[in-house]
Amino acid sequence: MRQVLWFRRDLRVEDSALLANASEDVLPIFIFDKNILSKLEKDDKRVTFIYKSILGLKKKLQALNLDLAIFYDEPKNVFENLKKDGFDEVLCSVDFDSYAKNRDEEIEAILPIKRFIDSFILNPNSHLKKDNTPYKVFTPFYKSLNMITQSHNIEEYSANKNLQKIQTDYSFIPTLEQMGFETQELPDFLSKNPIELLKEFKAKVNKYQEERDFFYIDASSKISVHLRFGLISPKQVFNYFKSFNSIDCEFFIREIFWREFYNYILFHFPNSEKQNFNNLEIKWSQNEDDFLKWCEGKTGVPIIDAAMIHLNNTGLMHNRLRMVVASFLTKNLFVDWKKGEEYFAKKLLDYEASSNIGSWQWSSSTGADSAPYFRVFNPYTQSQKFDKEAIFIKSIFKEFENIEPKLFHIENGLQSNLFVEYPKAIVDIKLSRQRAIQMFKEAKNEQF
Ligand SMILES: Cc1cc2nc3c(=O)[nH]c(=O)nc-3n(C[C@H](O)[C@H](O)[C@H](O)COP(=O)(O)OP(=O)(O)OC[C@H]3O[C@@H](n4cnc5c(N)ncnc54)[C@H](O)[C@@H]3O)c2cc1C
């Protein structure tokens, strides 16, 4: 049996379904997929991160007497050639977004595929309600998983020790430039390995629930990018924290299961990738100018602009800020969540289709278990509450270092200082909130 181990978003050797389930003669591969890469900007930061991670994976496989064959091609071409070379089957980790599903169907027509749930803890096909339908609300979903979430350990995969590397030429490593990309500077924490990040976070996890919303504090795990590309598995994250009796990690573990929940929702409701989960027909605003100002961080609302500029510069955004900018786009500017979702998909280093779609639908009150439509974050109240001294905002607008913090938390507050050049807010917060609520009532056919 000659097996291809197709690494995609599971770039690790620990807790690896592929290495555990392979039987003997194996060819581990990674494909820089031309179909995906051709759609990305040449300064996409994720490609630099993946590139470094692939080189790291190759070294780790070599330490196990295996190796990684790297391709720069369309998957179809790679597998047609591998079939000619006499391979019998492909092992890979399953992904549920539409591109991944279509790609895998195409490959399956060439070689049989064995799929494993390796990027998530749960098999979304299990864990149905008593009536055999999927959960749509997080809390009962989470409660139903008590046996798992309260356990101290979830069994991890161990690599099969009898694997033999298939002899072939493993030397091809395209450069980023050959693939049309420029090497990007990445945030410092991404040069750390995931266990280092978890160790650092362990010192803060007791305060996580209390501090996680204050976006000027470094209070969260910063593990999402490593999770996204599988440098660590969610099971390993779970087991790491559960291994310490002395720390209270329950709230953090719950967050890890939001990631599971959104993957579960996307699996059971694949249409939610493109349609409002709750089927509401909403007459979104078509104002392209508003949307572009949001993207560029030029709305005249300091917290929104600081968050978007930070995203554009680094590929990062704090969870609270994601909620605030998403509410602002979909409620105050009344722009379709899909436009915001697509923009995040281009920019976020940790972009995960299921979490991003689920969270955007949550923010825009169109999704599973989403925020009620009348819940519209006031961005000024949010910055007053979670960044009172404007520490984060000033870290982006360095020119405003000496401005009184309270001016950032008042609509058009900066304009009261004659020496400040800053655009006037593009929307009136109170009026736009009322408009959003009215439009939702109309969509829901509710009484005024
Ligand atoms: C509009 C919007 C879009 C988002 N898009 C993404 C995305 O594309 N990819 C992504 O990984 N997360 C997304 N999130 C969720 C969340 O913002 C990030 O997971 C979190 O900010 C990552 O930082 P962290 O690893 O320090 O998180 P921590 O607070 O330390 O949480 C630990 C882990 O739990 C998971 N998690 C936490 N909160 C959520 C959540 N609300 N939904 C799903 N998983 C969660 C993540 O895997 C995260 O790494 C989005 C949230 C919003 C509101």
The ligand as an SDF file (V2000), in Angstrom:
LIG
                    3D

 53 58  0  0  0  0  0  0  0  0999 V2000
  -16.5840   39.3360   13.2570 C   0  0  0  0  0  0  0  0  0  0  0  0
  -15.6630   38.2760   13.8280 C   0  0  0  0  0  0  0  0  0  0  0  0
  -14.8780   37.5100   12.9790 C   0  0  0  0  0  0  0  0  0  0  0  0
  -14.0490   36.5140   13.5000 C   0  0  0  0  0  0  0  0  0  0  0  0
  -13.2720   35.7650   12.6250 N   0  0  0  0  0  0  0  0  0  0  0  0
  -12.4850   34.7810   13.1030 C   0  0  0  0  0  0  0  0  0  0  0  0
  -11.6770   34.0150   12.2310 C   0  0  0  0  0  0  0  0  0  0  0  0
  -11.6810   34.1910   11.0090 O   0  0  0  0  0  0  0  0  0  0  0  0
  -10.8750   33.0660   12.7670 N   0  0  0  0  0  0  0  0  0  0  0  0
  -10.8380   32.8310   14.1330 C   0  0  0  0  0  0  0  0  0  0  0  0
  -10.0780   31.9550   14.5660 O   0  0  0  0  0  0  0  0  0  0  0  0
  -11.6140   33.5190   14.9730 N   0  0  0  0  0  0  0  0  0  0  0  0
  -12.4190   34.4950   14.5170 C   0  0  0  0  0  0  0  0  0  0  0  0
  -13.1750   35.2320   15.3950 N   0  0  0  0  0  0  0  0  0  0  0  0
  -13.1820   34.8600   16.8250 C   0  0  0  0  0  0  0  0  0  0  0  0
  -12.1380   35.5630   17.7270 C   0  0  0  0  0  0  0  0  0  0  0  0
  -12.1510   36.9470   17.5020 O   0  0  0  0  0  0  0  0  0  0  0  0
  -10.7110   35.0410   17.5390 C   0  0  0  0  0  0  0  0  0  0  0  0
  -10.7120   33.6390   17.5940 O   0  0  0  0  0  0  0  0  0  0  0  0
   -9.7810   35.5540   18.6370 C   0  0  0  0  0  0  0  0  0  0  0  0
   -9.7500   36.9620   18.6230 O   0  0  0  0  0  0  0  0  0  0  0  0
   -8.3700   35.0150   18.4200 C   0  0  0  0  0  0  0  0  0  0  0  0
   -7.4940   35.4740   19.4140 O   0  0  0  0  0  0  0  0  0  0  0  0
   -6.9660   34.4990   20.5450 P   0  0  0  0  0  0  0  0  0  0  0  0
   -6.4000   33.2640   19.9430 O   0  0  0  0  0  0  0  0  0  0  0  0
   -6.0740   35.2940   21.4250 O   0  0  0  0  0  0  0  0  0  0  0  0
   -8.3190   34.1450   21.2970 O   0  0  0  0  0  0  0  0  0  0  0  0
   -8.6320   33.6330   22.7570 P   0  0  0  0  0  0  0  0  0  0  0  0
   -9.5490   34.6160   23.3720 O   0  0  0  0  0  0  0  0  0  0  0  0
   -7.3960   33.2930   23.5030 O   0  0  0  0  0  0  0  0  0  0  0  0
   -9.4870   32.3240   22.4880 O   0  0  0  0  0  0  0  0  0  0  0  0
   -8.8690   31.0400   22.2890 C   0  0  0  0  0  0  0  0  0  0  0  0
   -9.3660   30.4000   21.0310 C   0  0  0  0  0  0  0  0  0  0  0  0
  -10.7750   30.1510   21.1200 O   0  0  0  0  0  0  0  0  0  0  0  0
  -11.3770   30.3150   19.8250 C   0  0  0  0  0  0  0  0  0  0  0  0
  -12.3390   31.4170   19.9000 N   0  0  0  0  0  0  0  0  0  0  0  0
  -12.3780   32.4240   20.7780 C   0  0  0  0  0  0  0  0  0  0  0  0
  -13.4450   33.1970   20.5410 N   0  0  0  0  0  0  0  0  0  0  0  0
  -14.0810   32.6790   19.4830 C   0  0  0  0  0  0  0  0  0  0  0  0
  -15.2540   33.0250   18.7550 C   0  0  0  0  0  0  0  0  0  0  0  0
  -16.0150   34.0660   19.0820 N   0  0  0  0  0  0  0  0  0  0  0  0
  -15.5840   32.2720   17.7130 N   0  0  0  0  0  0  0  0  0  0  0  0
  -14.8500   31.2080   17.3450 C   0  0  0  0  0  0  0  0  0  0  0  0
  -13.7460   30.8180   17.9980 N   0  0  0  0  0  0  0  0  0  0  0  0
  -13.3720   31.5410   19.0530 C   0  0  0  0  0  0  0  0  0  0  0  0
  -10.2490   30.6720   18.8640 C   0  0  0  0  0  0  0  0  0  0  0  0
   -9.8030   29.4890   18.2610 O   0  0  0  0  0  0  0  0  0  0  0  0
   -9.1860   31.2490   19.8020 C   0  0  0  0  0  0  0  0  0  0  0  0
   -7.8800   31.1300   19.2920 O   0  0  0  0  0  0  0  0  0  0  0  0
  -14.0120   36.2610   14.8970 C   0  0  0  0  0  0  0  0  0  0  0  0
  -14.8090   37.0360   15.7490 C   0  0  0  0  0  0  0  0  0  0  0  0
  -15.6220   38.0370   15.2280 C   0  0  0  0  0  0  0  0  0  0  0  0
  -16.4860   38.8460   16.1660 C   0  0  0  0  0  0  0  0  0  0  0  0
  1  2  1  0
  2  3  1  0
  2 52  2  0
  3  4  2  0
  4  5  1  0
  4 50  1  0
  5  6  2  0
  6  7  1  0
  6 13  1  0
  7  8  2  0
  7  9  1  0
  9 10  1  0
 10 11  2  0
 10 12  1  0
 12 13  2  0
 13 14  1  0
 14 15  1  0
 14 50  1  0
 15 16  1  0
 16 17  1  0
 16 18  1  0
 18 19  1  0
 18 20  1  0
 20 21  1  0
 20 22  1  0
 22 23  1  0
 23 24  1  0
 24 25  2  0
 24 26  1  0
 24 27  1  0
 27 28  1  0
 28 29  2  0
 28 30  1  0
 28 31  1  0
 31 32  1  0
 32 33  1  0
 33 34  1  0
 33 48  1  0
 34 35  1  0
 35 36  1  0
 35 46  1  0
 36 37  1  0
 36 45  1  0
 37 38  2  0
 38 39  1  0
 39 40  1  0
 39 45  2  0
 40 41  1  0
 40 42  2  0
 42 43  1  0
 43 44  2  0
 44 45  1  0
 46 47  1  0
 46 48  1  0
 48 49  1  0
 50 51  2  0
 51 52  1  0
 52 53  1  0
M  END
$$$$
